[in-house]
Amino acid sequence: MIDPDRLLSAYHTARDDLLAERCAEGHWEGELSSSPLSTATAVSALALVARSGAAGESLSVPASSLIRPGIEYLAATQNADGGWGDTRQSRSNIATTMLVRAAFHLAGAAERHDEPLARAQRYVEAQGGVAGLRRRYGKDKTFAVPILTNAALADLVGWEEVAALPFELACLPYPILRFLRLPVVSYAVPALVAVGQAGYFHRKPRNPITRLIRRLAVGRSLQTLARMQPQSGGFLEAAPLTSFVVMSLAGISEAGHPVVRRGVEFLLRSVRPDGSWPIDTNLATWVTTLAINALDASGDDLGRIDCLPWLLECQHRRVHPFTNADPGGWGWTDLSGAVPDADDTAGALVALAAIRRTAEPAAAKMIDAAAAEGLRWLLELQNADGGWPTFCRGWGALPFDRSGVDLSAHAIRALCAWKGTSTAWTERLPWSRAEAAIRRGLEHLARHQRPDGSWVPLWFGNQYHPAEENPVYGTARTLLAYRDLGLVETEPARRGLQWLAAAQGRDGGWGSGAGPETAGGQVSSVEETALAVETLAWADGASSRQPSLERGVVWLVEAVEAGRHRRPSPIGFYFAKLWYDEKLYPLIFTVAALGSAARRRLGGEPHRTPSCQPTSETAS
């Protein structure tokens, strides 16, 4: 066992570092990694707008002024194999490499960078070219079609390679769309419209009826697109999605359209000093609730966290124009491009339950009112399969629209956190409804446990894993739901804990696959090691797991002492397997892990409500 003073010292270092990252308003904003993929799409969009002559005086900054810095950033981030990855730490992939090549061509910079582009071309060919891109995404056209559209706009592929998207469907009422099995995910309707129209104008359908329908739908679908655009101009606050919309419309002589102007303004505001763009503006709501819950798991004083008004203000109060979501949920940021979703709503509910324990009566009343709306929203999002999706109930045709075990476990934890607060439940929202949802959620988790005992999450991965999955994240996060319910001795939980302990690397840390530089050994990360340590710290009994926990604590303490807890790894997925890393993830997860380990040694208990337990036959 590591010296307790050394453990506490490492915890205090990580905690103080985390607290120091708060902004002036008292919450956390974080920092997403700069992205060659985002930068490439933004450069292509701005180049097409500038080429059209519509950049004009209406913009705060000339669009063309950001193209050269973006190209310079891209030139400096090429990997040794000739390709580009989604972050500077990411392995090359065909999607990002094709987007970067298109950006160089559209920006008129291909001749100046002929040698790097020749290497990139060889990389793309080695990955199978257009067929290789399609293999990467399978039936999901959310990213494949926009990438090929970008390449076609740069004259790198023919328009016959770009699948037609039925943009006319965006004219239908949103609730109907989930029954139509769209070729793009629920949150990519803006791309469906803009990219679909680009394909239509460059390659008309042969069927005269389809051609007529799409011609008549052009104006109305653009109106739908304009209604969905947030005040910031950035769809989902995401540079790639916004850029695909801007470049597609600019490529069909619509560069003067208000949607394009607002999208360009968003890109101009979100560029970084080095000429790069992140995949999203920030994850402020998400990282703030993660930080609060990490400090609470450590038994730390939440009185110093004075961001309750801000967190309550982040709750969505009206039907959302993007996904038609009802009021009551939280998105990942306080900015206008956010969309309410299951993970962020669950995180906010767990954080509010923690804050409420020491809140003054007036604050507790406001918290209860917000929680009641959030709980109702979360319950109504549950899918028929018992799990929770990200944004929209009932969309299940594509991978990132399905129920996810990480989302479902988080939702269960959120429901459980409010069991003992009677004012959050009413006759219209009875606790019995939550109990039924928890039972169905546990059945979903049990059905989706892998034969080896692990669970695989929806929104996190590991680039070293053969399938780019992250079972460490999924298993650790799912097991916390069993912990909160007092069900760690059930069969699914025992198997999950056994897998988690066995997945530990030879160095004492956790990762999800082997990297070439480790000669077949595991590439451990601070994030994954911290997640495993936090979970094992609260796993009751099973002395056989104690050595695994101790080795993990040692690995994490040494990481803090060496400053590695401030070095993020690209474990996050954005839509369609777009990798990112977040500056605060290793800090937050380390605080939760070391705080939990220290607290458990001092005889503490996690905040949980065993009375949430479902019937024994369902739990097992």
C-alpha positions as CSV (number, residue, x, y, z in Angstrom):
1,M,0.0,0.0,0.0
2,I,1.3,3.4,-0.9
3,D,2.1,5.8,1.9
4,P,-1.2,7.6,2.9
5,D,0.6,11.0,3.1
6,R,1.9,10.5,-0.4
7,L,-1.6,9.6,-1.6
8,L,-3.2,12.7,0.0
9,S,-0.5,14.9,-1.3
10,A,-1.1,13.7,-4.9
11,Y,-4.9,14.2,-4.4
12,H,-4.4,17.7,-3.1
13,T,-2.2,18.5,-6.1
14,A,-4.7,17.3,-8.6
15,R,-7.6,18.9,-6.7
16,D,-5.9,22.3,-6.5
17,D,-5.0,22.1,-10.2
18,L,-8.6,21.4,-11.0
19,L,-9.9,24.3,-8.9
20,A,-7.4,26.6,-10.5
21,E,-8.9,25.9,-13.9
22,R,-12.3,27.6,-13.0
23,C,-13.2,30.7,-14.9
24,A,-14.2,34.0,-13.3
25,E,-17.9,33.0,-13.2
26,G,-17.0,30.0,-11.0
27,H,-17.6,27.1,-13.5
28,W,-15.2,25.3,-15.7
29,E,-14.9,25.8,-19.4
30,G,-12.1,23.4,-20.4
31,E,-10.2,23.3,-23.6
32,L,-10.8,20.9,-26.5
33,S,-7.8,19.9,-28.6
34,S,-7.1,21.7,-31.8
35,S,-8.1,19.5,-34.7
36,P,-6.6,19.0,-38.2
37,L,-10.0,17.7,-39.3
38,S,-11.8,20.8,-38.0
39,T,-9.2,23.0,-39.5
40,A,-9.3,21.4,-42.9
41,T,-13.1,21.7,-43.1
42,A,-13.0,25.4,-42.0
43,V,-10.3,26.2,-44.5
44,S,-12.3,24.6,-47.3
45,A,-15.5,26.5,-46.3
46,L,-13.7,29.9,-46.1
47,A,-11.9,29.3,-49.4
48,L,-15.1,28.6,-51.2
49,V,-16.8,31.6,-49.7
50,A,-13.8,33.8,-50.5
51,R,-13.7,32.4,-54.0
52,S,-17.4,33.4,-54.6
53,G,-16.7,37.0,-53.7
54,A,-19.5,36.9,-51.1
55,A,-17.2,37.2,-48.1
56,G,-17.6,41.0,-48.5
57,E,-18.0,43.8,-46.1
58,S,-20.7,42.2,-44.0
59,L,-18.1,40.0,-42.2
60,S,-16.2,41.2,-39.2
61,V,-12.9,39.8,-40.6
62,P,-12.1,38.9,-44.2
63,A,-12.6,35.2,-44.6
64,S,-9.5,34.9,-46.8
65,S,-7.2,36.2,-44.0
66,L,-7.6,32.9,-42.1
67,I,-6.9,30.5,-44.9
68,R,-3.1,30.8,-45.0
69,P,-2.7,30.4,-41.2
70,G,-5.0,27.3,-41.4
71,I,-2.9,25.8,-44.2
72,E,0.3,26.4,-42.2
73,Y,-1.2,24.6,-39.2
74,L,-2.1,21.7,-41.4
75,A,1.3,21.5,-43.0
76,A,2.9,21.3,-39.6
77,T,0.7,18.5,-38.3
78,Q,1.2,15.8,-41.0
79,N,2.1,12.5,-39.6
80,A,5.2,10.5,-40.7
81,D,3.1,8.1,-42.7
82,G,1.8,10.9,-44.9
83,G,-1.7,11.1,-43.3
84,W,-3.4,13.3,-40.7
85,G,-5.1,12.4,-37.5
86,D,-8.0,14.1,-35.8
87,T,-5.6,15.6,-33.1
88,R,-1.9,16.0,-32.9
89,Q,-1.8,12.8,-30.8
90,S,-4.0,10.8,-33.1
91,R,-3.1,8.2,-35.6
92,S,-3.7,9.0,-39.3
93,N,-7.0,8.1,-40.7
94,I,-8.4,8.3,-44.3
95,A,-11.2,10.7,-43.4
96,T,-9.0,13.5,-42.0
97,T,-6.4,13.0,-44.7
98,M,-8.9,13.3,-47.5
99,L,-10.3,16.5,-45.9
100,V,-6.8,18.0,-45.5
101,R,-6.0,17.3,-49.2
102,A,-9.2,19.0,-50.3
103,A,-8.4,22.0,-48.1
104,F,-5.0,22.5,-49.8
105,H,-6.6,22.3,-53.2
106,L,-9.5,24.6,-52.5
107,A,-7.1,27.1,-50.8
108,G,-4.9,27.2,-53.9
109,A,-2.0,25.9,-51.9
110,A,-1.5,22.5,-53.6
111,E,1.5,23.6,-55.7
112,R,3.4,25.0,-52.7
113,H,2.9,21.8,-50.8
114,D,3.3,19.2,-53.6
115,E,5.6,16.8,-51.8
116,P,3.4,16.5,-48.6
117,L,0.3,16.1,-50.8
118,A,2.0,13.4,-52.8
119,R,2.7,11.5,-49.5
120,A,-0.9,12.1,-48.5
121,Q,-2.1,10.7,-51.8
122,R,-0.1,7.6,-51.3
123,Y,-1.5,7.2,-47.8
124,V,-5.1,7.5,-49.1
125,E,-4.5,5.0,-51.8
126,A,-3.0,2.6,-49.3
127,Q,-6.1,2.9,-47.2
128,G,-8.3,2.0,-50.2
129,G,-9.3,5.5,-51.5
130,V,-13.0,6.1,-51.7
131,A,-13.9,2.5,-51.0
132,G,-11.7,2.6,-47.9
133,L,-13.6,5.7,-46.7
134,R,-16.9,4.0,-47.2
135,R,-15.7,0.9,-45.3
136,R,-14.7,3.2,-42.3
137,Y,-18.3,4.4,-41.9
138,G,-20.4,1.6,-43.2
139,K,-24.1,2.4,-43.7
140,D,-23.7,5.7,-41.8
141,K,-23.5,8.5,-44.4
142,T,-23.3,11.3,-41.8
143,F,-19.6,11.8,-42.4
144,A,-18.7,9.9,-45.6
145,V,-21.0,11.9,-47.9
146,P,-19.8,15.3,-46.6
147,I,-16.2,14.2,-47.0
148,L,-16.8,13.1,-50.5
149,T,-18.7,16.3,-51.2
150,N,-15.7,18.3,-50.0
151,A,-13.4,16.2,-52.3
152,A,-15.8,16.7,-55.2
153,L,-15.8,20.5,-54.6
154,A,-12.0,20.3,-54.8
155,D,-12.2,18.3,-58.0
156,L,-10.4,15.3,-56.4
157,V,-13.3,12.9,-57.0
158,G,-16.2,12.9,-59.4
159,W,-19.7,13.8,-58.3
160,E,-20.8,10.2,-59.2
161,E,-18.9,9.1,-56.1
162,V,-21.1,11.3,-53.8
163,A,-24.3,9.5,-52.7
164,A,-27.4,11.5,-53.0
165,L,-29.0,12.6,-49.7
166,P,-32.8,13.0,-49.6
167,F,-32.8,16.6,-48.3
168,E,-36.5,17.0,-49.2
169,L,-37.2,14.9,-46.1
170,A,-36.2,17.8,-43.9
171,C,-39.4,19.5,-45.0
172,L,-41.4,16.9,-43.0
173,P,-42.4,17.4,-39.4
174,Y,-39.4,16.4,-37.2
175,P,-41.3,13.7,-35.2
176,I,-41.9,11.8,-38.5
177,L,-38.2,11.7,-39.4
178,R,-37.3,9.1,-36.8
179,F,-39.5,6.6,-38.5
180,L,-37.9,7.1,-42.0
181,R,-34.5,5.5,-41.2
182,L,-32.5,8.5,-42.6
183,P,-29.0,7.8,-43.9
184,V,-27.6,10.4,-41.4
185,V,-27.8,10.5,-37.6
186,S,-30.6,12.6,-35.9
187,Y,-28.3,15.5,-35.2
188,A,-27.0,15.9,-38.7
189,V,-30.1,17.2,-40.4
190,P,-28.2,20.5,-41.4
191,A,-25.7,18.4,-43.3
192,L,-28.6,16.4,-44.9
193,V,-30.0,19.7,-46.3
194,A,-26.8,21.5,-47.4
195,V,-24.8,18.5,-48.5
196,G,-27.8,17.0,-50.1
197,Q,-28.5,20.2,-52.1
198,A,-24.9,20.3,-53.3
199,G,-25.2,16.8,-54.6
200,Y,-28.5,17.6,-56.3
201,F,-27.2,20.7,-58.1
202,H,-24.0,19.0,-59.3
203,R,-25.7,15.7,-60.3
204,K,-29.4,15.7,-60.9
205,P,-31.4,12.5,-60.2
206,R,-32.3,10.5,-63.3
207,N,-35.8,9.8,-61.9
208,P,-38.0,12.8,-63.1
209,I,-40.3,12.5,-60.1
210,T,-37.4,12.6,-57.6
211,R,-35.9,15.5,-59.6
212,L,-39.1,17.4,-59.4
213,I,-39.6,16.8,-55.7
214,R,-36.1,17.9,-54.9
215,R,-36.4,21.0,-57.0
216,L,-39.5,22.0,-55.2
217,A,-38.0,21.2,-51.8
218,V,-34.9,23.5,-52.2
219,G,-36.4,26.7,-50.8
220,R,-38.4,25.1,-48.0
221,S,-35.5,22.9,-46.8
222,L,-33.3,26.0,-46.7
223,Q,-35.9,27.6,-44.5
224,T,-35.8,24.6,-42.2
225,L,-32.0,24.9,-42.1
226,A,-32.2,28.6,-41.2
227,R,-34.6,27.8,-38.3
228,M,-32.2,25.2,-36.9
229,Q,-29.2,27.5,-36.9
230,P,-28.4,28.8,-33.4
231,Q,-27.7,32.4,-32.5
232,S,-24.0,31.7,-32.6
233,G,-24.2,30.6,-36.2
234,G,-22.4,27.3,-35.3
235,F,-24.5,24.1,-35.7
236,L,-23.9,22.1,-32.5
237,E,-21.1,24.7,-31.8
238,A,-19.1,22.4,-34.1
239,A,-16.7,23.7,-36.7
240,P,-16.9,20.5,-38.9
241,L,-20.7,20.4,-39.2
242,T,-20.9,24.2,-39.7
243,S,-18.1,24.1,-42.3
244,F,-19.9,21.3,-44.3
245,V,-23.0,23.4,-44.4
246,V,-21.1,26.6,-45.4
247,M,-18.9,24.9,-48.1
248,S,-21.9,23.0,-49.6
249,L,-24.0,26.1,-50.0
250,A,-21.1,28.2,-51.2
251,G,-20.4,25.5,-53.8
252,I,-23.8,26.0,-55.3
253,S,-23.7,29.8,-55.5
254,E,-25.4,30.3,-52.2
255,A,-22.5,32.0,-50.5
256,G,-24.6,35.1,-49.8
257,H,-27.3,33.1,-48.0
258,P,-27.9,34.2,-44.3
259,V,-27.1,30.7,-43.1
260,V,-23.7,30.9,-44.8
261,R,-22.9,34.4,-43.4
262,R,-23.8,33.4,-39.9
263,G,-21.8,30.2,-40.3
264,V,-18.7,32.1,-41.5
265,E,-19.0,34.5,-38.6
266,F,-19.0,31.5,-36.3
267,L,-15.8,30.2,-37.9
268,L,-14.1,33.6,-37.7
269,R,-14.9,33.8,-34.0
270,S,-13.8,30.3,-33.1
271,V,-10.4,30.2,-34.8
272,R,-7.4,29.9,-32.5
273,P,-4.2,32.0,-32.6
274,D,-2.2,29.3,-34.3
275,G,-4.7,29.1,-37.2
276,S,-6.5,26.0,-36.0
277,W,-10.0,25.1,-35.0
278,P,-11.3,22.7,-32.3
279,I,-14.1,20.3,-33.0
280,D,-16.4,22.3,-30.7
281,T,-16.3,25.6,-28.9
282,N,-16.3,24.1,-25.4
283,L,-17.9,21.4,-23.2
284,A,-18.4,23.8,-20.3
285,T,-21.6,22.3,-18.8
286,W,-20.2,18.7,-19.2
287,V,-16.8,19.4,-17.6
288,T,-18.4,21.5,-14.8
289,T,-20.7,18.7,-13.7
290,L,-17.9,16.2,-14.0
291,A,-15.8,18.3,-11.8
292,I,-18.5,18.8,-9.2
293,N,-19.2,15.1,-9.1
294,A,-15.5,14.2,-8.9
295,L,-15.1,16.5,-5.9
296,D,-18.2,15.1,-4.3
297,A,-16.9,11.5,-4.8
298,S,-13.8,12.6,-3.0
299,G,-15.8,13.9,0.0
300,D,-14.5,17.4,-0.7
301,D,-16.3,20.6,0.3
302,L,-18.7,21.7,-2.4
303,G,-19.3,25.0,-0.6
304,R,-16.4,26.6,-2.5
305,I,-18.1,25.8,-5.9
306,D,-20.3,28.8,-6.5
307,C,-21.8,28.1,-9.9
308,L,-25.3,27.0,-9.1
309,P,-27.1,29.9,-10.8
310,W,-25.0,29.3,-13.9
311,L,-25.8,25.6,-13.9
312,L,-29.5,26.2,-13.5
313,E,-29.3,28.7,-16.3
314,C,-27.9,26.1,-18.6
315,Q,-31.1,24.1,-18.5
316,H,-33.1,24.3,-21.7
317,R,-36.4,26.0,-21.1
318,R,-38.2,25.7,-24.5
319,V,-38.6,23.1,-27.3
320,H,-35.3,22.9,-29.1
321,P,-35.4,23.8,-32.8
322,F,-32.6,21.4,-33.7
323,T,-34.0,18.1,-32.3
324,N,-37.5,19.1,-31.3
325,A,-36.5,18.1,-27.7
326,D,-38.9,19.1,-24.9
327,P,-37.7,21.6,-22.3
328,G,-35.9,20.3,-19.2
329,G,-32.6,18.8,-20.4
330,W,-29.1,20.1,-20.4
331,G,-26.6,20.2,-23.2
332,W,-22.8,20.1,-23.1
333,T,-22.2,23.9,-23.1
334,D,-24.0,27.1,-22.1
335,L,-23.6,28.4,-25.7
336,S,-26.5,28.6,-28.1
337,G,-25.4,25.7,-30.3
338,A,-25.9,23.2,-27.5
339,V,-28.6,20.5,-27.7
340,P,-30.0,18.8,-24.7
341,D,-28.8,15.2,-24.3
342,A,-28.9,12.2,-22.0
343,D,-25.3,12.3,-20.7
344,D,-25.2,16.0,-19.9
345,T,-28.7,15.9,-18.3
346,A,-27.7,13.0,-16.1
347,G,-24.4,14.7,-15.1
348,A,-26.3,17.9,-14.2
349,L,-28.9,16.0,-12.1
350,V,-26.2,14.1,-10.2
351,A,-24.3,17.4,-9.6
352,L,-27.5,19.2,-8.4
353,A,-28.2,16.4,-6.0
354,A,-24.8,16.7,-4.5
355,I,-25.1,20.5,-4.2
356,R,-28.5,20.2,-2.7
357,R,-27.3,18.3,0.4
358,T,-25.8,21.5,1.8
359,A,-27.9,24.1,0.0
360,E,-29.9,26.8,1.8
361,P,-33.7,26.3,1.6
362,A,-34.2,28.9,-1.1
363,A,-31.5,27.3,-3.3
364,A,-32.9,23.9,-2.6
365,K,-36.3,24.9,-3.8
366,M,-34.8,26.2,-7.1
367,I,-32.8,23.0,-7.4
368,D,-35.8,20.8,-6.9
369,A,-37.8,22.6,-9.5
370,A,-35.0,22.2,-12.1
371,A,-34.5,18.6,-11.1
372,A,-38.2,17.7,-11.5
373,E,-38.1,19.0,-15.1
374,G,-34.8,17.2,-15.8
375,L,-35.9,13.9,-14.3
376,R,-39.1,14.0,-16.4
377,W,-37.1,14.8,-19.5
378,L,-34.7,12.0,-18.9
379,L,-37.5,9.5,-18.2
380,E,-39.2,10.4,-21.4
381,L,-36.0,9.9,-23.4
382,Q,-35.7,6.2,-22.5
383,N,-35.9,3.9,-25.5
384,A,-38.1,0.9,-25.9
385,D,-35.1,-1.3,-25.4
386,G,-34.7,0.0,-21.9
387,G,-31.5,2.0,-22.7
388,W,-31.0,5.7,-23.2
389,P,-29.9,7.3,-26.5
390,T,-28.0,10.6,-26.8
391,F,-30.5,13.0,-28.2
392,C,-33.7,11.5,-29.6
393,R,-35.9,8.7,-28.6
394,G,-36.6,6.0,-31.2
395,W,-33.8,6.7,-33.7
396,G,-31.9,3.5,-33.9
397,A,-30.8,2.9,-37.5
398,L,-27.3,4.2,-37.1
399,P,-24.6,3.5,-34.5
400,F,-24.5,7.0,-32.8
401,D,-28.3,7.2,-32.5
402,R,-28.7,3.9,-30.6
403,S,-28.9,3.4,-26.9
404,G,-25.5,3.4,-25.2
405,V,-24.5,1.6,-22.0
406,D,-22.5,4.6,-20.8
407,L,-25.5,6.9,-21.3
408,S,-27.9,4.4,-19.7
409,A,-25.7,3.8,-16.6
410,H,-25.4,7.6,-16.2
411,A,-29.2,8.0,-16.5
412,I,-29.7,5.3,-13.9
413,R,-27.3,7.1,-11.5
414,A,-29.2,10.4,-12.0
415,L,-32.5,8.8,-11.2
416,C,-31.1,7.1,-8.1
417,A,-29.5,10.3,-6.9
418,W,-32.9,11.8,-6.4
419,K,-34.6,8.9,-4.6
420,G,-34.7,10.6,-1.2
421,T,-35.9,14.0,-2.3
422,S,-39.7,13.9,-2.1
423,T,-40.3,17.3,-3.6
424,A,-38.7,16.3,-6.9
425,W,-41.4,13.7,-7.3
426,T,-45.1,14.4,-7.7
427,E,-48.3,12.7,-8.7
428,R,-47.5,13.6,-12.3
429,L,-44.0,12.3,-11.9
430,P,-44.1,9.5,-9.3
431,W,-41.0,7.7,-8.0
432,S,-42.6,4.4,-9.1
433,R,-42.0,5.6,-12.7
434,A,-38.3,6.0,-12.0
435,E,-38.1,2.5,-10.4
436,A,-39.6,1.0,-13.5
437,A,-37.1,2.9,-15.7
438,I,-34.2,1.7,-13.5
439,R,-35.3,-1.9,-13.8
440,R,-35.6,-1.7,-17.6
441,G,-32.2,0.1,-17.7
442,L,-30.5,-2.6,-15.7
443,E,-32.0,-5.2,-18.1
444,H,-30.5,-3.2,-21.0
445,L,-27.1,-3.2,-19.3
446,A,-27.2,-6.9,-18.6
447,R,-28.1,-7.7,-22.2
448,H,-25.3,-5.6,-23.6
449,Q,-22.5,-6.9,-21.3
450,R,-19.9,-8.6,-23.4
451,P,-19.2,-12.3,-22.8
452,D,-15.9,-11.3,-21.2
453,G,-17.7,-9.1,-18.7
454,S,-16.9,-5.7,-20.2
455,W,-19.2,-3.0,-21.5
456,V,-18.4,-0.8,-24.5
457,P,-19.4,2.9,-24.5
458,L,-20.9,5.0,-27.3
459,W,-19.0,8.3,-27.0
460,F,-15.5,7.2,-26.0
461,G,-12.9,5.1,-27.7
462,N,-9.2,4.2,-27.7
463,Q,-7.1,4.5,-30.9
464,Y,-5.0,1.6,-29.9
465,H,-7.9,-0.8,-29.5
466,P,-8.4,-3.1,-32.6
467,A,-12.0,-1.8,-33.0
468,E,-11.3,1.7,-31.6
469,E,-13.5,0.9,-28.6
470,N,-12.9,1.7,-25.0
471,P,-14.1,-1.1,-22.7
472,V,-12.3,0.4,-19.7
473,Y,-14.3,3.6,-19.9
474,G,-17.6,1.7,-20.6
475,T,-17.1,-0.9,-17.9
476,A,-15.9,1.6,-15.2
477,R,-18.8,4.0,-15.9
478,T,-21.4,1.2,-16.0
479,L,-20.2,-0.3,-12.7
480,L,-20.8,3.0,-10.9
481,A,-24.5,2.5,-11.6
482,Y,-24.4,-0.9,-9.9
483,R,-22.4,0.7,-7.0
484,D,-25.0,3.5,-6.5
485,L,-27.8,0.9,-6.4
486,G,-25.9,-1.3,-3.9
487,L,-25.7,-4.1,-6.5
488,V,-22.0,-4.7,-6.7
489,E,-22.5,-8.4,-5.6
490,T,-24.8,-9.2,-8.5
491,E,-23.6,-11.4,-11.3
492,P,-23.2,-8.6,-14.0
493,A,-21.3,-6.4,-11.6
494,R,-19.0,-9.2,-10.4
495,R,-18.1,-10.1,-14.0
496,G,-17.5,-6.5,-14.8
497,L,-15.2,-6.0,-11.8
498,Q,-13.4,-9.2,-12.6
499,W,-12.8,-8.0,-16.2
500,L,-11.7,-4.5,-15.1
501,A,-9.1,-5.9,-12.6
502,A,-7.8,-8.4,-15.3
503,A,-7.5,-5.6,-17.9
504,Q,-4.8,-3.8,-15.9
505,G,-1.5,-3.4,-17.8
506,R,1.9,-4.7,-16.7
507,D,2.8,-1.1,-15.7
508,G,-0.1,-0.9,-13.2
509,G,-2.2,1.4,-15.4
510,W,-5.2,0.9,-17.7
511,G,-5.6,1.4,-21.5
512,S,-7.6,-0.3,-24.2
513,G,-5.1,-1.7,-26.6
514,A,-1.5,-2.2,-27.7
515,G,0.6,0.4,-29.4
516,P,3.6,-0.2,-31.6
517,E,6.0,1.6,-29.3
518,T,5.2,-0.8,-26.4
519,A,6.2,-4.0,-28.2
520,G,2.7,-5.4,-27.7
521,G,2.2,-4.0,-24.2
522,Q,-0.7,-1.8,-23.2
523,V,-0.7,2.0,-23.7
524,S,-1.9,3.2,-20.3
525,S,-3.6,6.6,-20.0
526,V,-4.3,8.8,-17.0
527,E,-7.9,9.0,-17.9
528,E,-8.5,5.2,-18.1
529,T,-6.4,4.4,-15.1
530,A,-8.2,7.0,-13.0
531,L,-11.6,5.6,-14.1
532,A,-10.6,2.1,-13.2
533,V,-9.2,3.2,-9.8
534,E,-12.3,5.1,-8.9
535,T,-14.5,2.1,-9.6
536,L,-12.3,-0.4,-7.8
537,A,-12.0,1.9,-4.8
538,W,-15.7,1.5,-4.1
539,A,-16.0,-2.2,-5.0
540,D,-17.0,-4.0,-1.9
541,G,-15.3,-7.2,-0.8
542,A,-13.2,-9.3,-3.2
543,S,-9.8,-9.1,-1.6
544,S,-8.4,-10.5,-4.9
545,R,-9.0,-7.1,-6.5
546,Q,-7.1,-5.2,-3.8
547,P,-3.6,-5.7,-5.3
548,S,-5.0,-4.4,-8.6
549,L,-6.4,-1.3,-6.9
550,E,-3.1,-0.7,-5.1
551,R,-1.0,-0.9,-8.2
552,G,-3.4,1.5,-10.0
553,V,-3.2,4.0,-7.1
554,V,0.6,3.8,-7.3
555,W,0.6,4.4,-11.1
556,L,-1.7,7.4,-10.7
557,V,0.2,8.9,-7.8
558,E,3.4,8.7,-9.8
559,A,1.6,10.3,-12.7
560,V,0.6,13.2,-10.6
561,E,4.1,13.6,-9.2
562,A,5.5,13.6,-12.7
563,G,2.9,16.1,-13.9
564,R,1.3,13.6,-16.3
565,H,-2.2,14.3,-14.9
566,R,-2.2,17.5,-17.0
567,R,-1.6,15.7,-20.3
568,P,-4.8,14.6,-22.0
569,S,-5.2,11.7,-24.3
570,P,-7.6,11.5,-27.3
571,I,-10.2,9.2,-25.8
572,G,-13.3,11.2,-26.7
573,F,-15.5,10.6,-29.8
574,Y,-17.4,13.4,-31.4
575,F,-20.0,12.3,-34.0
576,A,-18.9,9.6,-36.4
577,K,-15.7,8.7,-34.7
578,L,-14.1,12.1,-34.7
579,W,-11.4,11.9,-32.0
580,Y,-10.7,14.7,-29.4
581,D,-9.0,15.2,-26.1
582,E,-10.1,17.5,-23.4
583,K,-7.7,19.4,-21.1
584,L,-9.8,18.7,-18.0
585,Y,-10.5,15.0,-18.4
586,P,-7.3,13.8,-16.8
587,L,-7.5,16.3,-14.0
588,I,-11.2,15.5,-13.2
589,F,-10.8,11.7,-13.4
590,T,-7.7,11.8,-11.2
591,V,-9.4,13.9,-8.5
592,A,-12.3,11.4,-8.5
593,A,-10.0,8.4,-8.3
594,L,-7.4,9.5,-5.8
595,G,-10.1,11.2,-3.7
596,S,-12.2,8.0,-3.7
597,A,-9.2,5.9,-2.8
598,A,-8.2,8.2,0.1
599,R,-11.7,8.5,1.4
600,R,-12.3,4.7,1.3
601,R,-9.1,4.2,3.3
602,L,-10.4,6.6,5.9
603,G,-13.6,4.6,6.3
604,G,-15.8,6.8,4.1
605,E,-18.7,5.6,2.0
606,P,-19.9,6.8,-1.4
607,H,-23.1,8.8,-1.6
608,R,-25.6,6.2,-2.7
609,T,-29.2,5.2,-1.9
610,P,-29.5,1.5,-1.5
611,S,-33.3,1.9,-1.3
612,C,-33.2,2.4,-5.1
613,Q,-32.6,-1.3,-5.5
614,P,-34.9,-2.9,-8.0
615,T,-36.3,-6.4,-7.4
616,S,-33.7,-9.1,-7.0
617,E,-34.7,-11.0,-10.1
618,T,-34.3,-8.0,-12.3
619,A,-31.0,-6.9,-10.7
620,S,-29.4,-10.3,-11.4
